[in-house]
Amino acid sequence: MSAATIAATIASHAWLTLKLNFRNRLAILYGFAFPLLFLAAFLALYRHEPIALHMGELLTVTVLGGACFGLPTALVAERERGVWRHYRLTQSSTAALLAAVLLARLVLIGLAGLLQLAVALALGMAWPADPAALLLAFVATCFAFMGLGLLIAMLADGVPAVQALGQCIFLPMLMIGGIAVPIQSLPSWAQHLSVFFPGRYAVEALQTGIGGGGAAAFPLLALLATGLSAGLAAVLMFRWDSGAKGRGRRRGWVLLALLIWVAVGVAAERRGLVAPPVAEAESAPAPERYLRPSAANTAAGWAGVTTADLANIAFERLPPDSGIVAPIARFDEMPDPAAEPLLGQLAATLPDWAPGHVADREQRVRNLLCVAAVPDLLQMEAVERFVPVLVFQRIRAEVPRDDLVRILYWIAFHADGGDDGACRQLAPLGLPAIDGDTRRLRPRITIYALKLLGRITGDLLQK
């Protein structure tokens, strides 16, 4: 067959596949409504953060659903009905037929991704920082996951088996593959395991296109390797019907894909691409935890705090700055571009924020520490590490050093004092207010007070 004939075959079969898909109401519902439901869920779950920070995850879910569920379900259903046996009688090559199916699926996934992106833009998301990088990452993600979809179709003997195999890929990638749960929120063992899942690289590559910030060379190579290995294994295992002989021996080609995925994970480990481990979330500690044994504060107020009191602080017991509880950004760490507008608003409005200028110095510092504690409590992952840096600068500008040292000590070890009204006045700063019980903030205020105190005294630099 000539190249023109092959191209015509691919185009005509892809068009036929698209028409059949759009006549199937369930296929339309699953292919286009499912991504929008995930968008709505993420908007609710991360309502305190710009949705742009999670578009990489959302687009990955869209591709994963269309490629690892929609594609193999359609292929296996047609094979069960004997459609592919009829294709075998035509003059069309197997490669041309598979190429047509993949082309049609790429169009469907692309339309679903565009719909999801358009709705997010309509809801106020900024335009992607690097559209070309986003397009490249989207195509690479489709390539990788459609390879997985083909492999599932060749392994499954029926549609129920497709659903089972799809879930075996879908759920682990959601939970520990960096799609539904951010990598930095996972325990250390899960972060190391995540480098063996292609979903992680899809999110990283897509998020680079959305927010900018540099090349995503390794994630793109990882996706390419995943798609090639899975696709090649699927082609080598190809069968025209469910009862093809020798399919048990052909399933050995799955090892090819597995070996490549392991190689990608090992390469990521050797390149140091695993996120640094973070401390496990801990229950709210009592302030006394940060005092050395037998230490006691007998001062009647912050003005009575002594040098001996300060010497009894166990700074080494504080959670690390890179942890989940009370995180603080390193001096060389840069925020995600999508988080910069919120941080810019905070930096511009914090100097004039009324609770930060109350006459009582102790209450003034409590109010400002509350600003640092709220993003941590609400797990605003994009900004929670950077807000304390701005707050610390503001506190040091508001209160003389000697008084501030004593005030911070007093606040840390008298967490139940003062007024929490400032945590309901955060709207001018661009932060959500805390409703209901405000006692949840106090343990974090304790930790931030001690972290600032340690920085001032030189007892604590960068944990």
N, C-alpha and C positions, 0 to 999 in steps of 0.2 A: 504493500500500500504506500502511496505517495504521502509526503508530509501534509499536503493540502487535504487529502482524504482523511488522514488521521485527525487533523485539526477540525475538520467538518464533523467528524464522528463525535469528538469530544464536546464540541459546542452544542450539537443537536441533543446528545444524551444529557448533558448538563441542563439544558433548557427544559427537557422533559422532566427531569428530576425536580427542578424548581417548581414547575407547574403542579406536579403531583403533591409536593409539599404544601403549597399554598391552598390546595383543595382540602387539606387535612386540618380540621379545626383544632384538634388536640396538638398537632405539631406546631401550629401557629401560637397557641396558648403557651405551650412549654418553651418554645424558642424565643418568644418576645415578651410574654408577661412575666416569666420566671426571672429574667435579669432585672426587670423593673421592681419586682418584689424584693429582691436583694438590695436594690438601691434604696427603697423605702426603709428596709430594716437597718441599713447602715446609717441612714439619716437619723433614725431614732436612737440607735446605739451610740453614735458619735456626734450627738447633737451639739456638743460644745466645741467641735472642731470643724474647720473647713472640709467639705466633702472631697476637695481635691487631694487631700492627704491620703485618701483611701480609694481613689479611682483605679490604681493599679490592682488592688485586691478585687474590686468589683468587675473590672474587665476580665480578669483571670477567671472568675467564677462563670462569666458569660461564655468564654471560650471553652472552659472545662465542661460545662453542661452540654453545649452543642457538639463538641468533638468526642467526648467520652461517653455520652449517653445517646444523643440524637443520631450521630453517625453510625455507631455499631447497631443500634436498635433497628434503623432503617435497613441496613445491609442484611442483618440476620433475618428480619421479617421477610424480605424479598427472597432470601435463600430458602427459607422454610416453605414459601409458596411455590417454589420451583422457577421463579423468574430468572435466576441466574443460569439455570440449565438451558432455558430458551436462548439466553444471550450467547451461550456457547455454540449454538447452531448458526449464529450469524458470522459474517466475515470480520467483525470487529475484534481487535486484539484485547486480551485481558488488561494490558497496561492502559489502553485507551479508555476502556470502560471504568477502570478504577480512577483514572485521572479525571474523568467527567464527574464521577460521584464526589471526588474530593473538591473539585472546582465549585460544584453546586453548594457543597457544605461550607466552603470558604465564603461564598457570597452570603449565605444565610447567617453565618456567625458575624460577618462584617456588618450586615444590616442591623443585627441585634446590638452589636457594640456601638454603632453609630446612634441608634435610638437611645441607648443608655447614656451616652455622652451628651446627646442633645438635651435630654431631660435635665441632666446635671447642670449644663450651661444655662438652661432656662431658669433653674433654681438659684442662679447666682454664682456658679463656679467660674473662676477665671479661665481664659483661653489657655490651652496647653502651652507650656514654655517652649517646647521643641516638637512641633507636629511631625516633622520628618522622623525623628527618633521614635516617637510614639507609633507611627505607622509601621516602621521597621520592627519594633518590638511586638506589635500586634500580629504581624504576619509570622514572625518567628514563633510566637506562642501558639498560633493556630497550627503551624507546621508540626510542632512538638506534640501537641495534644491530639491532632488528627492521626499522627502516627500511632499514638497510644490507642485511639479509637479503632483503627484498623486491626491492631493486635488483639483487642478485646473481641472484635467480630470474628476473628479467625479461631480464637480459643473457645468461644461460646457456641453451644449446640442449639440454643433457643433463646428467645427474648428474655425469659426469666433469668437465665444465666448471664445475659448482658447486664441486667440490673444489678445482680450480685457482684459481678466483677467490677462494674463501674463504681459501686459503693466502696469496694476495697481500695480503689484509687482516690475517689472523691473525698471520703471522710478523713483519712489520714492527712491528706494535703490541706484540708480545711483546718484541722486541729493543730498539727505540728509542722505543717509545710509553709507557714507564713501567709496564709490566705485569710482566714477568719480571725486568727489570733496573731498580732504582731510579733515578729521574731524576738524583739527585746523584752517582751513580756513572758517569754517561755523560760522554763528552767534550763540550766546549762546542758543537761543531757539531751533535751529536746532540740536545743539550738544546734548541737552537733549532728543530731539525726536529720535535721531539716535540710542539710546540704545534699542529701541523697534524693530529695524530692524536687521534680522540675517546677512545681508550683511556686517555690521560693524564687527561682530565677525569673519566672514570668512576672511576678509582682515587682521585682527589682527593676527589670527592664522597662516595664510599662510605666512605673512610677517615675523613672528617669525622664521619660518623654513628657509626662504631665508636669513635673516640677522643675525639670532641668537639673543641673548640678554635676554634669560630667558624663563620660562614656560608660556604657554598660556592656563592655566587651565580653567579660567572662560569662555573665548571664546569657547573652546572645549565643555564645559558643556552646554553652551547656544545653540550651534549648535546641540548637541545631543537632548536637550529638544525640539528644533524646529522640528527636523526630527521625533522624536517619536510622538509628539502631532499631527502634520500634517498627518503623515502616518497612525496613529490610526484612526483619523477622516475620512481619505479617505477610509480605509478598512470598517469602519462601514457604510459608504455611498455607498459602491460598488454596481454597477448595470451592468447587462449584455448588456443592450441596452438603447438607448436614451429615450425610452418611458416607462421606468420602473415605476410602481405605487409606490406611497408613497415617491418619491424622495424629495418632499417639506418638509415632516417631517424629513427626514434623514439629510437635510441640517442644522438642528440644531446642529449637531456635529461639525460644523465649530467653534462654540463658544468654544469648548474644545481647539482648536489650538489657538484661540485668547487669551483665558485666560492664557495659558502657556506663550505666547509671552509677555503679559503684566507683568506676574510674573517675567520673565527674565529681562525686562526693569527696574522694580521696584528694583530688587536685584542689578542691576548695579548702580542705583542711590544711594542706601543705602551703597554700597561698595565704593562710591566715584570714579567710573570708568568713569564718564563723563569728557571729556577734559576740562581744565580750560577755562572760557570764555575769548575771545580776543576782543580787540577793533575793532569796525567796521572800514573798510578802509575809510580814509577821504581824501578830496581834499588837494592838496599841500598848506600848510599854509604859510602865509607871515612871514618873520623873526620877524616883529614887534609884532606878537602874543605873543612872549615869553618875551616881555618887560613889566614892570609894567606901569600903567597909568602915563602920563606926563614925562616918562623917555625918554631921548634922548642922543645919543652918539655924542659928539662934537670933538672927537679925530681925528687927521689928518692921522693917521696910527696906526698899531697895537701897536707900542711902546708907543703911547700916551694914551692907555686904562688905566683907573684909578680904584681904589678900589670901588669908588662910582658907576662907570659903572657896575662893576660886581655885586654889590648889587641890581641892578635894574632888574636882570634876574628872570623871573617867571618860575622856574624849574618845579613847580607843573603842569604847562600846557603841559608839554611834554607827548607824548603818552607813555603808559607803555611798559616796556621791553618785556612783554608777548604778545604784540599786533601785528597787521599786519604791521604797519608802523614802520620802524627802530627797529626791534626786536633785543634783545641781550640775549644770553643764561645765565642762572643762573650759579653760580660757581659750583654747584653740578650736573649740567645737562650734560649728555653724548650724543654725536652724534650717529646717526645710523651707524653701522659698515660699511655699503656700502658707507658712505660719508667720511670715514676716509682717503682713499687715496688722495682725492682732498684736504682735510684740511692739510694732511701731506705735500703735494707738496707746498701748499701756505706757510706753516710755514717754509719750507726749502728754498724757493726762495725769500720770501719777504725781508729778510735782504740785499740781493744783488740786488734788483730791482732798476734799474737806476733812475726812477722818484722819488723814495724815498730818493735820495741823491742829489737832485739839490741844488745849492748854496743858493737860496732864501728860507729862513725858512718857510715863509708863504705858498709859493707854494709847498714846500715839504710836509707840513701837509695837504694841500688841496689834493695833489696826493694820499696820504695814506688814507685819508677819502673817496676818490673816490672808493678805493678797498672795503671798507665796504658797500658803497651805491649801488654798481652794483648788487650783489646778491639779495639785498632787492628789487631793481627796477624790476629785472627779475623774482622775486618770486621763487628763488631757495630754496625751503622750507627746504631741508635737511641740507643746510649749512649756510643759511642767518643769523641765530642766533649766529653762532660760529665764522664767519669771523670777526665781529667787535671786539671780544675778542683778536684775534691775532693782528689786526690792532692797537688797543689801546696800547698793549704792545710795538709794534714797534715804535709808535709815541712817547711814553714816553721815550724810549731809545734814540731817535734821537734828541730831543729838551729839553733844560733845563726847569725846572718846571715854573719858573717865566715868561720866555718868552712864554712858551707854553700856559699858562693861557691867556695871552693877545692875542696871535695869534688865539686861538680857539674862543674867543669872537669876534674878528675882522672878522673871516671867517663866523661865524654864522650870523652876522648882516650886512655883505656885501657879500651876496651870489652870486651877479652878478660879483664879481671880479675874478682875476686869470685866469688861462688857463686850459681848459678841455682836453688837448691833452693826458694826462695820461690814460684816460678811454679807449683809443684806443690801449693801450700798455699792456694789461692784459694777453695776451697769455702765457708769461713765468710763470705766477702765476697759470695757469690752469683755469682761468676764461674767459668767453666770453667777447669780446670787444663790446663797445657801438657804433653803427653806427648811422649816422644822427644827429638829434637834441639832444644835450647833456644837454639841460636846465632841462630836467626831473630829472637829478641827484641832482641838487642844493638844492631843499627842503630837501632831505634826508641827504645831507652833513650838512646842517644847524642843523638838529636834532641830528645827530651823534656827531657833534662838541660840542653841548650843553650837551649831555649825558656824553661825556668824560670830559668836563669842570666841570660838577657837581661832577663827581667822584673824580677829582683831588682836588677840593676845599672842599669836604665833604658835599656839599649841596644836593647831589643826590647819593644815594647808590644803592638800587635795587628797581626799580618801579614795 
